[in-house]
């Protein structure tokens, strides 16, 4: 009797424990996550067993993850393991390899430019060199995606490349020791005039702040008394790097940005420390629709504190903070964990609805009137919430950073874009530099002489047209004539990039940049708004 009672009791206790456990799991998960995982596992299992065709299970799981994140917001994303190294390199600010920018043109692997400070530059590899062998294996007809697999590798390892160089009879062999190669986020820094320095930043990686300080120090040593900071087409990156850059621009004790999250441990508040290197220089920041996230943090802080003038077009409007979580198979996903706000309290994030494509298109389809916008009359009739800058000027949340002076960039025609996308500019400039390198360098001993005196002559344009025809581009005579001046400038800039690097490219292109040229006339307004 005692034994039967014990068995019954134990059985009842087990059943009760199971029932209680199931209820506790529901209470703990809140949204019955255990049930949902079981449901998904069942669907995946049945599909793998019974679907009419063979099933790629990992692909189905990745699609499910993408679908899950897409339901949240446009900026929570999955990163496959095949892409994780490239994404990591981009934001860490370096990779390991031989240090060249390359292009595959007509089955030929071309060195577009050696990366400054890399092992290829140190050994004397030049722009325009053709890599014909890698480790004694022909690289003719190599696929573009295979080049990094051959040339990149751990620091300290060796790779042998054989190079054909115009003007040399014999093939040149180089034994290159791979090294850590910097990926610069500061594209270029140079003096626009005797007093105005210019810095262009393409993203916010782990090294952006140190690069920015180095560029700023160099310009100030060259006599910079005013600064243009170009954040156009800068999609953002690390929030802490944006804070550190803004800290260089603002006096002490100023809030730069703060975040709000569902979980309080993700709430953060960033204040300026007062030890910035550029707190009293007249400042203009250039932005456009491609400026997002960390770029908007910097522009928003400067605008809210009336520290400088924002010029260009309204920014993208991304005010969400992501954190990356790594997964066991070396893939990862970025999850939105907080929203960020500018010092005045503005949420920069635009409404994103349910259609990601429409969300992105909307940023590029804004109708804005060019001209002075100091009091932000442009946004006055919108439904966006109003906030105030330090001096009391109205600014608006919920739609990016609208400039204090709106200047629209010149829009490239579809014909020009076709020339660009087919690689005509790049290929022609490489050919030209290959044939005329010594002649150009002898005639123009430095970049300034080249910028002021070099002309893209008619003969060059005929050669360019001929190359475009071989690419299957039908010459639109009317549009070609409209674009002719810009095409000539682009060719000149591409050649300058091969011969003088990024500074060559920017110094030529920016000479005809309507937004930058307008900004240079607005420093009196920038000084006035900052009280300098």
C-alpha positions as a printed NumPy array, in Angstrom:
array([[  0.   ,   0.   ,   0.   ],
       [  2.808,   2.382,   0.934],
       [  4.655,   1.562,  -2.309],
       [  1.563,   2.202,  -4.481],
       [  0.94 ,   5.494,  -2.71 ],
       [  4.532,   6.611,  -3.284],
       [  4.365,   5.779,  -7.002],
       [  1.081,   7.606,  -7.433],
       [  2.346,  10.582,  -5.546],
       [  5.497,  10.724,  -7.617],
       [  3.474,  10.469, -10.863],
       [  1.175,  13.281,  -9.804],
       [  4.137,  15.431,  -8.809],
       [  5.811,  14.855, -12.183],
       [  2.652,  15.852, -14.078],
       [  2.2  ,  18.906, -11.871],
       [  5.868,  19.875, -12.379],
       [  5.487,  19.626, -16.144],
       [  2.323,  21.73 , -16.133],
       [  3.852,  24.323, -13.823],
       [  7.032,  24.352, -15.9  ],
       [  5.054,  24.999, -19.085],
       [  3.145,  27.839, -17.453],
       [  6.327,  29.305, -15.97 ],
       [  7.959,  29.188, -19.392],
       [  5.03 ,  31.188, -20.806],
       [  5.278,  33.673, -17.971],
       [  9.023,  34.049, -18.317],
       [  9.044,  34.356, -22.097],
       [  6.168,  36.808, -22.101],
       [  5.377,  36.209, -25.773],
       [  5.546,  32.395, -25.643],
       [  8.929,  32.348, -27.36 ],
       [  9.324,  28.625, -26.611],
       [  6.077,  27.852, -28.441],
       [  7.117,  30.012, -31.392],
       [ 10.512,  28.312, -31.647],
       [  8.816,  24.918, -31.532],
       [  6.423,  26.043, -34.254],
       [  9.27 ,  27.191, -36.488],
       [ 11.222,  23.974, -35.859],
       [  8.189,  21.912, -36.861],
       [  7.68 ,  23.822, -40.103],
       [ 11.378,  23.548, -40.987],
       [ 11.446,  19.829, -40.144],
       [  8.353,  18.979, -42.228],
       [  9.674,  21.045, -45.11 ],
       [ 13.013,  19.267, -45.091],
       [ 11.328,  15.837, -44.976],
       [  8.443,  16.23 , -47.377],
       [  9.022,  19.143, -49.782],
       [  8.841,  18.108, -53.443],
       [ 12.444,  19.194, -54.235],
       [ 15.723,  19.12 , -52.356],
       [ 15.788,  21.8  , -49.646],
       [ 18.68 ,  24.158, -48.847],
       [ 18.033,  24.316, -45.101],
       [ 20.642,  27.001, -44.229],
       [ 19.221,  29.213, -46.972],
       [ 15.704,  28.793, -45.555],
       [ 16.906,  29.709, -42.061],
       [ 18.712,  32.8  , -43.372],
       [ 15.55 ,  33.838, -45.233],
       [ 13.548,  33.416, -42.039],
       [ 16.042,  35.573, -40.114],
       [ 15.905,  38.24 , -42.819],
       [ 12.109,  38.162, -42.695],
       [ 12.085,  38.47 , -38.918],
       [ 14.401,  41.48 , -38.913],
       [ 12.552,  43.134, -41.802],
       [  9.434,  43.191, -39.626],
       [ 11.259,  45.353, -37.083],
       [ 12.801,  48.267, -39.016],
       [ 14.877,  48.897, -42.178],
       [ 18.179,  49.021, -40.296],
       [ 18.077,  45.741, -38.358],
       [ 19.884,  43.413, -40.767],
       [ 21.441,  39.97 , -41.089],
       [ 25.077,  39.647, -42.241],
       [ 25.989,  36.265, -43.803],
       [ 29.299,  34.712, -42.786],
       [ 30.569,  35.222, -46.357],
       [ 30.272,  38.999, -45.9  ],
       [ 31.273,  39.39 , -42.284],
       [ 35.013,  39.814, -42.875],
       [ 34.486,  42.571, -45.446],
       [ 32.031,  44.405, -43.195],
       [ 34.343,  44.05 , -40.198],
       [ 37.346,  45.334, -42.16 ],
       [ 35.386,  48.337, -43.373],
       [ 34.631,  49.529, -39.864],
       [ 37.795,  48.367, -38.121],
       [ 39.718,  50.524, -40.586],
       [ 42.231,  47.973, -41.857],
       [ 42.823,  44.643, -43.582],
       [ 45.872,  42.467, -44.242],
       [ 47.262,  42.177, -47.748],
       [ 49.602,  43.819, -50.284],
       [ 47.911,  47.238, -50.321],
       [ 46.641,  48.08 , -53.805],
       [ 43.423,  49.393, -55.272],
       [ 42.743,  47.279, -58.328],
       [ 40.427,  46.922, -61.301],
       [ 39.893,  44.089, -63.794],
       [ 39.56 ,  45.607, -67.248],
       [ 39.428,  43.57 , -70.461],
       [ 40.697,  40.446, -68.635],
       [ 43.674,  42.389, -67.252],
       [ 44.351,  42.936, -63.551],
       [ 45.345,  46.592, -63.196],
       [ 46.779,  48.461, -60.249],
       [ 44.621,  51.586, -59.96 ],
       [ 46.753,  52.942, -57.121],
       [ 49.018,  51.608, -54.378],
       [ 47.596,  52.359, -50.928],
       [ 49.781,  54.922, -49.111],
       [ 51.856,  53.311, -46.386],
       [ 51.328,  49.791, -47.723],
       [ 53.997,  47.272, -48.791],
       [ 53.262,  47.669, -52.521],
       [ 53.937,  51.4  , -52.394],
       [ 57.141,  50.769, -50.439],
       [ 58.401,  48.391, -53.147],
       [ 57.669,  50.878, -55.94 ],
       [ 54.556,  49.351, -57.511],
       [ 52.832,  52.084, -59.529],
       [ 49.359,  53.012, -60.717],
       [ 48.801,  51.518, -64.168],
       [ 50.962,  48.44 , -63.533],
       [ 49.452,  45.247, -64.944],
       [ 49.679,  42.166, -62.719],
       [ 50.164,  39.261, -65.13 ],
       [ 51.092,  36.53 , -62.636],
       [ 50.392,  35.807, -58.961],
       [ 52.712,  33.207, -57.423],
       [ 53.794,  32.091, -60.932],
       [ 50.182,  31.488, -61.99 ],
       [ 48.739,  33.611, -64.799],
       [ 46.252,  36.223, -63.639],
       [ 44.984,  36.938, -67.15 ],
       [ 41.163,  36.619, -67.21 ],
       [ 41.031,  36.449, -63.408],
       [ 37.598,  37.158, -61.951],
       [ 37.283,  40.275, -59.827],
       [ 35.989,  38.388, -56.796],
       [ 39.026,  36.056, -56.908],
       [ 41.616,  38.835, -56.666],
       [ 41.33 ,  39.406, -52.88 ],
       [ 41.591,  35.646, -52.31 ],
       [ 44.955,  35.663, -54.092],
       [ 46.43 ,  38.922, -52.82 ],
       [ 45.142,  39.17 , -49.264],
       [ 46.501,  37.081, -46.435],
       [ 47.919,  37.193, -42.906],
       [ 50.49 ,  39.821, -42.041],
       [ 54.039,  38.533, -42.577],
       [ 53.183,  36.033, -45.329],
       [ 54.611,  36.416, -48.836],
       [ 53.095,  36.658, -52.296],
       [ 54.974,  36.982, -55.577],
       [ 53.518,  39.147, -58.341],
       [ 54.826,  39.633, -61.874],
       [ 54.1  ,  43.01 , -63.418],
       [ 54.097,  44.407, -66.936],
       [ 54.88 ,  48.117, -66.911],
       [ 54.684,  50.438, -69.908],
       [ 58.161,  51.493, -71.041],
       [ 59.854,  48.437, -69.518],
       [ 61.089,  45.625, -71.783],
       [ 61.051,  42.878, -69.182],
       [ 58.458,  41.624, -66.743],
       [ 59.105,  42.953, -63.219],
       [ 58.919,  40.47 , -60.337],
       [ 58.063,  41.592, -56.804],
       [ 58.159,  39.495, -53.646],
       [ 55.703,  41.281, -51.347],
       [ 55.419,  40.703, -47.609],
       [ 51.798,  41.22 , -46.667],
       [ 51.098,  43.732, -43.934],
       [ 48.252,  45.522, -42.171],
       [ 46.736,  47.941, -44.678],
       [ 44.862,  51.008, -43.426],
       [ 41.416,  51.772, -44.83 ],
       [ 41.145,  55.503, -44.448],
       [ 37.849,  57.13 , -43.529],
       [ 39.249,  60.624, -44.134],
       [ 39.379,  60.732, -47.927],
       [ 41.434,  63.882, -48.164],
       [ 42.438,  67.049, -46.329],
       [ 43.95 ,  70.091, -48.022],
       [ 43.777,  73.886, -48.159],
       [ 41.042,  75.292, -50.407],
       [ 42.371,  78.834, -49.969],
       [ 45.074,  80.416, -47.823],
       [ 42.656,  80.429, -44.879],
       [ 40.11 ,  77.654, -45.528],
       [ 40.905,  74.015, -44.819],
       [ 38.849,  71.145, -46.23 ],
       [ 38.345,  67.644, -44.772],
       [ 36.21 ,  64.953, -46.42 ],
       [ 35.101,  61.975, -44.291],
       [ 33.522,  58.948, -45.998],
       [ 32.374,  56.923, -42.951],
       [ 32.834,  56.561, -39.177],
       [ 35.178,  53.624, -38.609],
       [ 37.293,  52.766, -35.581],
       [ 40.056,  55.133, -36.748],
       [ 37.975,  58.128, -37.885],
       [ 38.584,  60.368, -34.881],
       [ 42.353,  59.898, -34.924],
       [ 42.407,  60.471, -38.704],
       [ 40.31 ,  63.609, -38.303],
       [ 42.574,  65.032, -35.584],
       [ 45.647,  64.306, -37.711],
       [ 44.079,  66.057, -40.724],
       [ 42.95 ,  69.011, -38.606],
       [ 46.395,  69.407, -37.043],
       [ 48.01 ,  69.368, -40.48 ],
       [ 45.637,  72.033, -41.843],
       [ 46.054,  74.292, -38.835],
       [ 49.828,  74.041, -39.266],
       [ 49.313,  75.163, -42.874],
       [ 47.411,  78.232, -41.712],
       [ 43.774,  77.106, -41.687],
       [ 41.615,  79.671, -39.921],
       [ 38.295,  78.288, -41.224],
       [ 37.09 ,  74.742, -41.853],
       [ 34.801,  72.987, -44.324],
       [ 33.878,  69.484, -43.101],
       [ 32.392,  67.439, -45.954],
       [ 30.044,  64.671, -44.749],
       [ 28.204,  64.206, -48.036],
       [ 27.435,  60.551, -48.818],
       [ 28.804,  59.52 , -45.42 ],
       [ 26.45 ,  56.71 , -44.29 ],
       [ 27.62 ,  56.735, -40.671],
       [ 29.221,  54.014, -38.57 ],
       [ 30.388,  53.979, -34.96 ],
       [ 28.455,  56.368, -32.693],
       [ 31.44 ,  56.895, -30.37 ],
       [ 33.522,  58.168, -33.306],
       [ 30.81 ,  60.706, -34.152],
       [ 30.805,  61.85 , -30.522],
       [ 34.597,  62.21 , -30.513],
       [ 34.555,  64.241, -33.746],
       [ 31.791,  66.529, -32.46 ],
       [ 33.815,  66.913, -29.238],
       [ 36.637,  68.459, -31.322],
       [ 34.199,  71.074, -32.658],
       [ 32.205,  72.101, -29.57 ],
       [ 33.161,  73.97 , -26.377],
       [ 33.013,  72.066, -23.085],
       [ 29.864,  71.107, -21.209],
       [ 27.639,  70.729, -24.278],
       [ 25.445,  67.694, -24.808],
       [ 26.324,  66.105, -28.139],
       [ 23.823,  63.251, -28.406],
       [ 21.79 ,  60.996, -26.142],
       [ 20.092,  57.645, -26.685],
       [ 16.854,  56.195, -25.377],
       [ 16.139,  52.463, -25.315],
       [ 13.611,  49.968, -23.96 ],
       [ 16.387,  48.513, -21.811],
       [ 17.86 ,  51.195, -19.557],
       [ 21.433,  49.866, -19.867],
       [ 21.423,  51.108, -23.467],
       [ 20.559,  54.694, -22.461],
       [ 23.619,  56.903, -22.913],
       [ 24.401,  60.607, -22.744],
       [ 27.469,  62.118, -24.433],
       [ 28.835,  65.498, -23.268],
       [ 31.688,  67.56 , -24.736],
       [ 34.822,  67.704, -22.613],
       [ 36.16 ,  71.12 , -23.618],
       [ 39.512,  69.899, -24.93 ],
       [ 38.6  ,  69.98 , -28.633],
       [ 41.077,  71.289, -31.198],
       [ 38.584,  73.222, -33.322],
       [ 36.136,  74.895, -30.948],
       [ 36.493,  78.444, -32.27 ],
       [ 37.2  ,  78.133, -36.   ],
       [ 34.391,  79.291, -38.319],
       [ 32.8  ,  76.041, -39.446],
       [ 30.659,  74.873, -42.375],
       [ 29.457,  71.257, -42.652],
       [ 28.343,  69.913, -46.051],
       [ 25.598,  67.258, -46.088],
       [ 23.274,  65.618, -48.576],
       [ 20.734,  62.803, -48.803],
       [ 23.523,  60.24 , -48.497],
       [ 24.587,  61.633, -45.103],
       [ 23.139,  59.385, -42.394],
       [ 23.348,  58.213, -38.801],
       [ 26.716,  59.264, -37.291],
       [ 26.983,  62.059, -39.874],
       [ 23.641,  63.376, -38.674],
       [ 24.806,  63.23 , -35.06 ],
       [ 27.712,  65.577, -35.843],
       [ 25.645,  67.896, -38.059],
       [ 22.759,  67.906, -35.567],
       [ 24.964,  68.821, -32.598],
       [ 26.67 ,  71.631, -34.536],
       [ 23.3  ,  72.972, -35.687],
       [ 21.596,  72.733, -32.285],
       [ 24.411,  74.653, -30.576],
       [ 24.634,  77.223, -33.411],
       [ 28.287,  76.269, -33.689],
       [ 28.436,  76.503, -37.505],
       [ 26.453,  76.49 , -40.709],
       [ 24.988,  73.338, -42.284],
       [ 24.946,  73.567, -46.107],
       [ 23.612,  71.249, -48.801],
       [ 20.534,  69.018, -48.884],
       [ 18.452,  67.382, -46.153],
       [ 20.132,  64.268, -44.766],
       [ 18.78 ,  60.712, -44.947],
       [ 17.068,  60.644, -41.555],
       [ 18.436,  57.595, -39.667],
       [ 18.18 ,  57.978, -35.917],
       [ 18.384,  54.345, -34.84 ],
       [ 21.319,  52.742, -33.014],
       [ 22.321,  49.168, -33.894],
       [ 24.375,  46.647, -31.98 ],
       [ 25.972,  43.677, -33.721],
       [ 25.431,  40.187, -32.302],
       [ 27.635,  37.335, -33.528],
       [ 26.158,  33.913, -34.325],
       [ 27.792,  30.458, -33.976],
       [ 28.409,  29.999, -37.73 ],
       [ 30.388,  33.279, -37.86 ],
       [ 27.476,  35.198, -39.345],
       [ 25.957,  38.084, -37.39 ],
       [ 23.001,  40.411, -37.209],
       [ 22.59 ,  44.047, -36.304],
       [ 19.637,  44.817, -34.078],
       [ 18.245,  48.251, -33.337],
       [ 18.602,  48.72 , -29.585],
       [ 17.987,  52.465, -29.146],
       [ 17.048,  55.756, -30.775],
       [ 19.335,  58.757, -30.682],
       [ 18.39 ,  62.392, -30.111],
       [ 20.219,  65.641, -30.825],
       [ 20.892,  68.132, -27.98 ],
       [ 17.638,  70.014, -28.61 ],
       [ 15.674,  66.754, -28.28 ],
       [ 15.189,  65.999, -31.966],
       [ 14.704,  62.417, -33.097],
       [ 16.247,  62.405, -36.571],
       [ 14.668,  59.124, -37.686],
       [ 12.09 ,  59.394, -40.469],
       [  8.894,  57.305, -40.344],
       [  9.687,  54.038, -42.153],
       [  6.302,  52.381, -42.626],
       [  6.212,  48.842, -44.016],
       [  7.865,  49.2  , -47.441],
       [ 11.702,  49.371, -47.203],
       [ 12.09 ,  50.397, -50.852],
       [  9.628,  53.255, -50.49 ],
       [ 11.366,  54.301, -47.268],
       [ 14.679,  54.651, -49.106],
       [ 13.149,  56.28 , -52.195],
       [ 11.404,  58.89 , -50.073],
       [ 14.752,  60.271, -48.899],
       [ 15.749,  61.043, -52.476],
       [ 12.412,  62.447, -53.618],
       [ 12.148,  65.462, -51.345],
       [ 11.133,  68.79 , -52.866],
       [ 13.276,  71.549, -51.384],
       [ 13.647,  75.185, -52.304],
       [ 17.241,  76.337, -52.655],
       [ 18.419,  79.299, -50.649],
       [ 18.871,  80.686, -47.153],
       [ 17.082,  78.65 , -44.456],
       [ 18.515,  80.061, -41.217],
       [ 15.071,  80.26 , -39.6  ],
       [ 14.038,  76.96 , -41.222],
       [ 11.018,  78.301, -43.057],
       [ 11.442,  75.353, -45.45 ],
       [ 10.059,  72.932, -42.844],
       [  7.583,  75.316, -41.195],
       [  4.411,  73.911, -42.747],
       [  5.314,  70.277, -42.101],
       [  3.815,  68.076, -39.4  ],
       [  7.25 ,  67.498, -37.907],
       [  7.765,  68.528, -34.247],
       [  9.569,  71.84 , -33.651],
       [ 12.58 ,  72.309, -31.377],
       [ 14.935,  75.221, -30.677],
       [ 18.661,  75.751, -31.115],
       [ 20.778,  77.426, -28.439],
       [ 19.919,  80.865, -29.87 ],
       [ 16.224,  80.049, -30.214],
       [ 16.087,  79.261, -33.94 ],
       [ 13.442,  76.685, -34.864],
       [ 14.632,  73.282, -36.081],
       [ 12.512,  70.24 , -36.824],
       [ 12.667,  66.571, -35.819],
       [ 11.555,  63.381, -37.491],
       [ 13.08 ,  63.934, -40.918],
       [ 16.855,  64.187, -40.953],
       [ 18.901,  67.378, -40.681],
       [ 17.637,  70.133, -42.97 ],
       [ 20.462,  72.57 , -43.805],
       [ 20.649,  76.219, -42.775],
       [ 21.386,  76.962, -46.403],
       [ 19.931,  74.625, -49.029],
       [ 22.08 ,  74.04 , -52.117],
       [ 21.239,  71.185, -54.455],
       [ 24.035,  69.203, -56.079],
       [ 24.242,  69.103, -59.855],
       [ 22.466,  65.928, -60.941],
       [ 24.232,  63.562, -63.334],
       [ 22.286,  62.65 , -66.478],
       [ 21.404,  59.021, -67.242],
       [ 23.89 ,  59.173, -70.132],
       [ 26.691,  60.251, -67.795],
       [ 25.739,  57.543, -65.289],
       [ 25.929,  54.971, -68.09 ],
       [ 29.472,  56.081, -68.941],
       [ 30.368,  55.808, -65.275],
       [ 28.772,  52.41 , -64.65 ],
       [ 30.443,  50.85 , -67.707],
       [ 33.849,  51.907, -66.407],
       [ 34.656,  54.186, -69.349],
       [ 36.138,  56.992, -67.233],
       [ 38.315,  54.63 , -65.204],
       [ 39.568,  52.627, -68.188],
       [ 40.322,  55.681, -70.311],
       [ 42.23 ,  57.436, -67.533],
       [ 44.329,  54.328, -66.851],
       [ 45.172,  54.045, -70.563],
       [ 46.035,  57.725, -70.799],
       [ 48.209,  57.717, -67.687],
       [ 49.887,  54.547, -68.888],
       [ 50.914,  56.256, -72.161],
       [ 51.549,  59.823, -70.964],
       [ 52.665,  59.526, -67.325],
       [ 56.184,  60.912, -67.835],
       [ 55.004,  63.612, -70.237],
       [ 52.351,  64.879, -67.789],
       [ 54.687,  64.811, -64.783],
       [ 57.405,  66.641, -66.722],
       [ 54.986,  69.322, -67.905],
       [ 53.177,  69.707, -64.581],
       [ 55.679,  69.21 , -61.775],
       [ 53.049,  69.392, -59.053],
       [ 49.319,  68.936, -58.562],
       [ 48.546,  72.657, -58.392],
       [ 50.113,  73.279, -61.807],
       [ 48.163,  70.329, -63.209],
       [ 44.872,  71.512, -61.7  ],
       [ 45.276,  75.026, -63.078],
       [ 46.694,  74.241, -66.515],
       [ 45.893,  70.72 , -67.722],
       [ 43.11 ,  70.528, -70.315],
       [ 41.167,  67.547, -71.617],
       [ 41.722,  68.332, -75.312],
       [ 39.536,  67.375, -78.282],
       [ 41.818,  64.487, -79.271],
       [ 41.329,  62.974, -75.81 ],
       [ 37.563,  63.366, -76.15 ],
       [ 37.631,  61.515, -79.492],
       [ 39.569,  58.678, -77.88 ],
       [ 37.085,  58.663, -75.013],
       [ 34.144,  58.487, -77.424],
       [ 35.799,  55.612, -79.276],
       [ 36.271,  53.652, -76.05 ],
       [ 32.648,  54.299, -75.05 ],
       [ 31.506,  52.86 , -78.395],
       [ 33.47 ,  49.654, -77.798],
       [ 31.551,  49.336, -74.512],
       [ 28.271,  49.309, -76.422],
       [ 27.26 ,  52.836, -75.413],
       [ 25.229,  54.648, -78.038],
       [ 26.318,  58.283, -78.068],
       [ 23.413,  60.597, -77.281],
       [ 24.707,  63.649, -79.153],
       [ 22.415,  66.169, -77.495],
       [ 23.057,  64.932, -73.958],
       [ 26.751,  64.443, -74.69 ],
       [ 27.119,  68.112, -75.556],
       [ 25.229,  69.111, -72.407],
       [ 27.496,  66.902, -70.284],
       [ 30.693,  67.676, -72.205],
       [ 32.227,  70.093, -69.684],
       [ 31.521,  67.743, -66.779],
       [ 32.847,  64.73 , -68.715],
       [ 36.081,  66.6  , -69.471],
       [ 36.474,  67.5  , -65.804],
       [ 35.847,  63.907, -64.727],
       [ 38.522,  62.612, -67.109],
       [ 40.961,  65.19 , -65.744],
       [ 40.126,  64.186, -62.169],
       [ 40.534,  60.455, -62.873],
       [ 43.981,  61.049, -64.354],
       [ 44.911,  63.236, -61.374],
       [ 43.845,  60.446, -59.018],
       [ 46.193,  57.984, -60.706],
       [ 49.109,  60.411, -60.624],
       [ 48.533,  62.152, -57.264],
       [ 46.105,  59.959, -55.341],
       [ 42.942,  61.105, -53.557],
       [ 44.073,  64.708, -53.247],
       [ 44.441,  64.846, -57.028],
       [ 40.91 ,  63.598, -57.528],
       [ 39.305,  65.893, -54.976],
       [ 41.196,  69.048, -55.894],
       [ 40.015,  68.741, -59.51 ],
       [ 36.437,  67.623, -58.843],
       [ 35.823,  70.129, -56.048],
       [ 36.959,  73.044, -58.235],
       [ 33.622,  72.735, -60.053],
       [ 31.541,  71.598, -57.064],
       [ 28.604,  74.019, -56.89 ],
       [ 27.771,  73.164, -53.249],
       [ 31.332,  73.699, -52.05 ],
       [ 31.79 ,  76.878, -54.068],
       [ 28.58 ,  78.305, -52.581],
       [ 29.682,  77.274, -49.08 ],
       [ 32.89 ,  79.264, -49.446],
       [ 30.825,  82.444, -49.791],
       [ 28.866,  81.721, -46.591],
       [ 31.593,  82.006, -43.959],
       [ 30.389,  85.467, -42.841],
       [ 27.025,  83.844, -42.024],
       [ 28.777,  80.906, -40.316],
       [ 30.752,  83.331, -38.131],
       [ 27.617,  85.315, -37.318],
       [ 25.567,  82.281, -36.3  ],
       [ 28.395,  81.026, -34.062],
       [ 28.996,  84.44 , -32.529],
       [ 32.642,  84.472, -33.618]])
